[in-house]
């Protein structure tokens, strides 16, 4: 889950995701495709503003 109010659209999560499950929505905020996400937590660990919470 991505907190849209916290996300700054920096792209760190997009570049770090090993399966390409993260993209930007029309507002420039990150969004996760849950059908692709493997729950590795790389995006959560690398988000500079802690906007991502992966519910494993």
N, C-alpha and C positions, 0 to 999 in steps of 0.2 A: 504494500500500500504506500502511495506517495502522498504526502501532505502538500497539497497544491498551494497552500498559503505560505509554506516554508520554502518550497522549491524555488531556486533562483535561475533555473534553466541553464546551468553552466555546462552540462553535457558530460560530466565526469562519469555518471552512471551509464550513459549510452556507450561511451568508449570502453568501459571496464567489463560490461556484460559479456560473458563468454559465448552466449547463445543468441545474442541480438534480440532479446525480449523487450528492450526499452527503446522507446521513441519519444518524439515530442508531439504534444497535441496542438491544436490551432492557436492556443494561447502561449505557446513556447514553454510549457511545463512538461516534465517527464511523465510518461505513462508506461505501465508494465503490462505486457500481454501475458496473462496468467496461463494461457495454453502453451506457451513456449518456455516460460520461466522454470528453472530447475531448482530454485530456492537455495542457491549456493551462498548468498549473502554478500557477494563482492560489492554490489552496489551500495548496500547499507553500510558496509565497513568503510567505503571510500567517499561517501557523500559529505561534502564539506560543511553542510548546514543541518545534517541529521534529519533530512526530510523523508527518508525511506525506512519503513518498518516491514521486514519480511517475516510473516507469520509462519514459522516452520512447524 
